[in-house]
């Protein structure tokens, strides 16, 4: 008799691709809308020197809301939505790599590790230029210059439209750094997100398996999968946050050396500087990870081939 606590992973060949992509884009957009403010806050916390402006995640949220209103929490959001493309590339690469690795190893940990790292490599190659522009937009504050570039005000006193700000930032990056400026921090991004993705998937499956062994057979798999996602995200965030801080500073402050950025950060703020923005990162990751896991696993189940539905326990 089948042990219902055993979690059977739905692989790429079991999916209805059209349904998978359409629902995937919609789900990703909803997630980004809900967590983007915390992404913006994390960026500002990581770039500021010490506690010169914000004293933490909640303090930053309140100050930004008071100074710029709700729209201030969504600076750079429209540009950031272009990362939906990289998101779909990530999922496709992950699933296809799992399928490829399965020809050489049946270990779920090995498949998850290699597929997660490979997917992140592909996604970051698309995401970094978008991130560079959106991060500079995130750093815009009324009447102040926080980052390297400042969006010019409208001489008629009207607000500059979102894509007008984006165009202005792009022109400034091109003028100062050239095309290479759009890939500033690329290596730092790879050193941040490849390990993050590579460890997230194995930890996700590990936590899910452990919770499954502790729960009664009647407990739906989706429950402990939803719990495992945030646990894996928190674990990966703690392990990779130091590199994430360095990546953000390299991209926003225009630094050219990861090592020099690390030394400067350690000299100015000590080891705790490497943990800046961690709480905002975990806060933003928790709801998004729950939605991603529940949505991703549910979508895969809905797309399962009809002849396999009755053989699975959910």
N, C-alpha and C positions, 0 to 999 in steps of 0.2 A: 504493500500500500504506500502511495506517495506521501512523503512527509510534507505537509502543507506549510511548514515553517521554512522550507527551502525556497529561496527567491530565485526564480528563473529569469534570466536577463533576456529581454527581447532584442535581437540583433538586427542589423541593417536590412538583411534580406527578407525580414518579416514585415516590413513597413510599406504602407501605401504612401509613396513619396509626395504626390500632389497634396494630399490632405496634411501630411507632415509639415510641409513648407508653409502652406497658407496659414494654418493655425499657429505655427511656430513664430512667424513674423508678428502676428497680432498679439500673441502672448508676450513676446519680447518688448514690444512697444509699451504695453501696460506696465510691465515691470520697470522700465526706464523712467516712466512718468512718476511712479511712486517713490523711487529711491534716488532720483537725480539730485535733489537738494542735499542729501548727505554726501554724495560724491563731490559736489561743489564745496561743501564745508570741509571735507577731508583734504581737498586740494589746498584750500587757504590755510588750514592748520599746518600742513606739511611745509608750506613755503615760508610762512612768517618766521621771523627770528624770535626765538624764545616764546614769550607770551605777550609780545608787544601790542597786539590788537585783540586777540581772542584768548579766553582762559579755558576753553574746552568746547566740546561739541554743542552743548546746550546754549552756552554763552554766545557762540558764533551764530547759532540759529536765530536767537532773539535779536542780536545786533543787526544782522543782515535783513531780517524781516522789518525792523524799525527803520532802517536807513533806506532800503530799496523796495520794500514791499514784497509780495509773493513773487513778482517777476524777477526780483533780485536772486531768488533761489533757483531760477531756471536760466541764468545767463549761459549762453553757449549750447542750450538744449537742442535747438533745431539743427545745428551742425553735428552734434553728437548722435543724432538719429541716423546719420549715414553709417554708423557702426552696425546697423542692422544687417548690412551686407556681410560684414566680417563675422557676425553671429551665425549666419546661415552657413558660411564657409567653415566655421569652427565645428558645427554639428556634423556637417558632411564629412569633413576630414577625420573627426573622431570616430564616427561609425565605420567608415571605410578602412581606417587604419586598424581598428579592432578586428575587422574581418580578415585583413591581410596578415596580422600577427597570429591569428588563430591557426594559420597553416603551419606555424612553427612552435607555438606554445598554447596550451590549454589553460594556463594559469590566468585567472581573472585579474590578479594583481599586475602581472606583466602586461597584459593587454591594456588595462586601464592606464598604467604608467606611461607606456609608449604612445598610446593614442592621445592621451591628454596633453603630453608635451608636444607632439606633432601638430595637434589641432591649434594649440596656442601659437606655435611658430607661424602658421599660415595666417591666423587671425590678426596677430600683431603687425604683420607686414602691411596689412590693410588699415589697421586701426591707428597706428602711431601718428600719421599725418593729421588725421581727424582729431586725435587727442591733443596734439600740439596746439591747433587752432582753438579748440573748445576750452582748453585750460587757460589760455590767455584771455578768452572771453569771461571765464569764471572769475578771473582776478580783477575785473573791472569794478571799481567802486566810484560812486558819485563824487566828483571833485578831487579825487585822489589817484595817484599813480602807484599801484601796488606791484604789478609785474613789470617786465621790460618794456611792454608796449601799451600805449594809451589810445583808446578809441577817440577820435576827434569829435567834438561836440557839433551839433547842428547850429549854424549861425543864425537861423531863424528862431532858435529857442525850442525847437521841437525835438522830440526824442529821435535818435537815429534808429531806423528800422533794423530788425535782427540781421538780415542778410547784408545790410549796409555796414554794420559793425564787422561782420565776418569778412567782407571784402576789404575793409580798412586794415584789419589784422593781417590778412594774407599778403597785402601789398607791403606792409611793414616788415614782415618776416622775409619776403623775397628781397627787399631792398637791403636789409642788414645781413642776412645769412645766406641768401640764395636758395636754391632748391634743397640743399642739404639741411636747411633749417627745419624743413618739414619732417625730417627723420632724426632730429636732435633727440637724444635719449633712446634711440632704437635699441642699442645693445643693452642699456639699463632696463628697458621694457622687456626684452627677451629674458634677461636674468631674473626679472620679477615674475612674469606671468607664465613662462614655461614651467618653472618649478611649482608655482601655485597650482596650475592646472594638472601637472603631473602627479602631485600629491593629493589633490582634492578627490579625484576619482577613486583611487585605492582606499582612501580614508572613508569616503562615502559608502563604498561597498562593505568595508570592514565594520563600520558602525551599524549598518543595516543588518549584517549577518549576526552581530552580537546582540542587537535588540531583538532580532527574530528568534534567537535561541532562548531569550528570556520571556518572550510573550507567549500567551496561549495560542493554540492552533487557529482559533476563531478570529484572532486579531487581524484585520486587513493589512496587507503588506504596505499599502500607501501611508499608513499611520507612522510606522517606524522609518519609512523612507523619507517622509516629511521632516522627521526629527534628525535623521542622519545627515541630511543636506546642510543645515546650519552648523551642526557639530563639525563636519568636514571643512566648511567654509571658515569657521573660527580657527580651527587648527592650521589650515593653510595660511590664513591671514597673519597669525602670530609668527609663523616660520618665515614668511616673505615680506613682512612689513618694513624691515630695515632697508631692503632693496627698493621698495615702493617709494619710501621717503626720498631716497637718493635719485630715483628716476624722475620724480615730480620736480625736484629742484633743478636737475639737469635740463629738463624741458622748459620750465617756466623762467628760470634765471639765466638761461643761455650758457650754462657751464659746458666745458668741453671734455672734462675728465671725471670719470666715475671715482677714481681713487682720490683725487684732490677734493672732490665734493664730500666724500666720506671723511677725510681728514679734517676739513673745515667744520663739518657738522659735529664731529667728536670734540674738536677744540672749543667750539662755541657752546655746545649744549650737553656734551657728554653722552653716555650710552642711552639715556632716556630719550634723547633726541631721535633715536632710531625707531622709537615706538609712537611718534607723533601721528595723530590721526587714526590710531588703531581702533579706538572705540567707535569713531564715525564709520570706519571701514566695516567693522563687524555689524553695527546697527544697519548699515545700508545693505550688507550682504545677507542678513538673516531673513527679512521678508522676501527679498528677491529670490533667495535660494529655495525657500519653502515653495514659492509660486513656481519657480523653474522646475524643481523636482516633481511636485505634484502634477504640474502641467505637462512636463516632459514624459513622465512615466504614464500618465493618463492618455496622452496623445499616442504613445507607442502601443498602449493596450487597445485603444480605439482603432488603430491602424493594423492590428494583428490580423493575419490571414484567417478567414473563417474556420478552416479546418483545425486551427490550433487553439481557438478560444476555449473549448471545453476541457482542454488538457492543462489549463493554467488555473492556479488558485490566487485570487487577488485579496 
